[in-house]
């Protein structure tokens, strides 16, 4: 019966009300480009936010660089808090983060746990391993092909328009300066010690063919999450960007984890496919 009700809810006209907010936090790729296989699907169920605080040729990052201030994880966490507190104002939030975004999400959840409901980490960095960063040399040589090969297990899943965008971007000196400074200022930041302190339901997804973040280290970090809080899934034959390479699986899995009363990394078919669009309470209290 719950599954049937979920199907009917998707078909009938939607009631008035605001959907639950979902915040997407990406890594070194810029927001709008990196969630192109996910945002439209999740927007059916959530109010999706993509705070674009990693704009490598933008004024904010270059102002910090000119003032000799770091583009650090601490800075990015506070940028996220400022965006959500001042412009979204609908806490608590669901967070979905990938790569560098995983560091930002874990730090944010540790500092502002009252602002988070649930969290999904996709191939997160900062789990204690020595990360491989081919993007550094690829950008310096203006060779985006080497970056693509290192990120994807199966290159055919890469959208040509995304590749065209970054081919142009790596020839932009201002963009390169912002990106390389961000990489340099965030690469040593570890959040491994915070994994055991998480209090919100968290799903850590790793890919077994990830060439950037060691999947073995990710599995070890997942095991340190508290029982009942942490959930873990390893995806075979996939590289560092499952949200693109295995988008259908990730879209449904994330949807189920964020909405199910008893979240799991291994939901049944019905729990993945027959999900109601989310709705907030009419007058929610806003944590700060």
Protein Blocks (a to p, Z undefined) as FASTA:
>chain_A
ZZmmmmmmmmmccdedddddddddddfbcfklmmmmmmmmmmmmmccddddfbcfkbmkl
mmmmmnopacdfklmmmmmmmmmmmmnopaccddddehjlmmmmmmmmmmmmmlpfbdcd
ehiehiopacddfklmmmmnopaklmmmmmpmblmlpcfklmmmmmmmmmmmklmmmmmm
mmmmmmmpccklmmmmpcbdcdddddfkbckbcfklmmmmmmmpcehkaccdddehiafb
lmlmmmmmmmmmmmmmmmmmbacfbdcfklmmmccdddddfbdcddZZ
